[in-house]
Amino acid sequence: MTNRNTSHSAIAVDAGEAKSPFDWAVGATLLAIVVVGIGLRTVQSLANTSMWLDEIALVKGIWGADLWSLLARPLPFDQVAPKGFLLAQKLAVMAFGPSDTALRLFPFLCSTAALIVFARLARRALAPAGAISATLLFATAAPFVTFGGLVKQYSTDVLVTVVLTSLALQLVSGPTSARKAWRVAIAGALLVWFSQPGVIVVAALATPVLAWLSPDGPTKRWRLPVLIVSMWGASALAATLVSMASMSDATRNYMQVYWADGFAPPSLDRAIALAWPWPNIRLLFAGGPGAQAGLGYPLSPLYPVLAGIGFVALWFQRRRVAVVLVAPVALTLAAAIVRQYPFRDRLILFLVPALILAVGAAIQLAYTLLRRVSVPMAGLAAGALALGAVIPIMASPPPYRIEDVKSLLAQIEAKRQPGDATYVFYGAAPVMSVYAQSFGYRRGDYLVGGCHRADSRRYLEELDTFHGTPRVWVILTHSFALYREREDILGYLDATGNRLDEVRVVSHAMGRTPAPAEAYLYDLSGNRPGGVSSATFTLTGTQVLNPRSGCVNGPQVMIPSDFHCGLPNKRCTRRPNPGSLTAAGERGRYAVQRPDEPRGIGQEWRSHRFGG
């Protein structure tokens, strides 16, 4: 067994040492895995899927503000994103136009770069079997593939964490020159502006850097580590202050409520009863409803346990590696305990690389122990553990599609007839505002419904305004299962009209089943069956509102309703000028496609109101 105080050479591969055929084989295997991982990310990127609600909420802010306002003022619709990410996205839009491809270019590049850096990190931190296993898990992790094709900052978070971890490991694994220290200090100071959890990472890595960095040459022991930590800390503090200054109190409160289950329970007894944070860790590995970053691994308790075993193994074999990997996890948990950062789902996706490296260390341990009995048995066991985590993406490969309204509108286009009416459920309205004109819709061609969570009878009242219309398209997506909005709407329409046609685009995600994008064509011109009305129809959803899913803030307020729903004793009616209102009374913009442009978000700016 390797001595606890592992020498630097045991952590880092000596660059000057001649490589054996075995080393070349390991390198070739890692390269092949990286190529496969890049291929998966490319498939996701080239699928040109529809942006969905969360992306559009952020993109509206990127489109609608000049560069200074984007970086200095709060984002609309209670969105939060690091300034460096916003800068990169705005520059992409300015250079290439507001297209889907331009907006997703930076996340794709970050996801690809993270994979390349991770492979090098795994080779440095782990023995060959563990490095190969960890790289395979990283390359095929569905959240990394998915977020590499979405206009969100989570792939950037992963890249920043992997780079910072790699830099820290280099600093503590051998003598460091002044030039290298300056490079690392500047790199870390810049990276924290591209990732909000990057602040947690640099804070966590400061201790091992201070404790173990060894200057190369006559430089005094304390100068280089203090230089690095000081520059990291100053930049992280500045990034944090700027982020807080450009976040409104309303957004801060919204985030606290929305991510409430990511914070530690208020009492120790409650934490013990819930076994916190185990449910959130297991959700990260297993996936499930609401888990956008779920890995979808089978036997979900197995891989978190393997990660724990791997951390312990690294502690005894390569202590510096163990500390560098564990420190950000521990500090994130501490931040959740003091209610400063949620420990849940996509907000802790940046911790997954460390967890995967720990799983790789556990697989390496199993291989080493079983090799004493039988080399083939050791290989089979290591392969089974690694491939077990690859099964999800093999069974459910990319591209992943979430509420793909763009594909839905493409299918409806051939079925629409002149004079068709269209009702857009509020959950589909943001996506509709972006893509509708590309598929032949003008704003006056459809009416946007209001958000009435826990009050579904209001949806039925809005639909009553279409009574007597022979052809009405009802476009649905992003409905809440808790309130059974979709089921009550379709149940009411089936009871009061005649369903003529339907189009359905199923969403595809790892470990969960997001709402599909759907359109139903109804004939509402006939007489209603006796006794069926919006006032008497039996609703099946709950009428108790979850505080996390209100209708007064967040992305759901992007597109104002074309209906007026006043006091409880008054029915919903159409507004006299549909589409004339804007979110919070402000003008916004969405892109309009020129006839000669490919389908998607247009390349040309023209002034429009949100939804109008």
Buried (B, 14 or more C-beta within 10 A) or exposed (E): EEEEEBEBEBBBEEEEEEEEEEBEEBBEBBEBBBEBBBEBBBBBBEBBBBBBBBBBBBBBBBBBBEEEEBBEBBBBBBBBBBBBBBBBBBEBBEEEBBBBBBBBBBBBBBBBBBBBBBBBBBBBBBBBBBBBBBBBBBBBBBBBBBBBBBBBBBBBBBBBBBBBBBBBBBBBBBEBEBEBBBEBBBBBBBBBBBBBBBBBBBBBBBBBBBEBBBBBEEBEEEEBBBBBBEBBBEBBEEBEEBBEEBBEEEBEEBBEBBBEBBBBBEEEEEBEEBEBBEEBBBBBBBBBEEBBBBBBBEEBEBBBBBBBBBBBBBBBBBBBBBBBBBBBBEBBBBBBBEBEBBBBBBBBBBBBBBBBBBBBBBBBBBBBEBBEEEEEEBBEBBBEBBBBBBEBBEEBBBBBBBBBBBBBBBBBEEBBEEEBBBBBBBBBBBBBBBBBBBBEBEBEBBBBBBBBBBBBBBBBBBBBBBBEBBBBBBBBBBBBEBBBBBBBBBBBBEBBBEEBEEBEBEBBBBBBEBBBBBBBBBEBBEEEEEEEBBEEBEBEBBEEBEEEBBBEBBBBBBBBBBBBBEEEEEBBBBBEEBBEBBBEEEEBBBBBBEEEBEBBBBBEBEEBBBBB
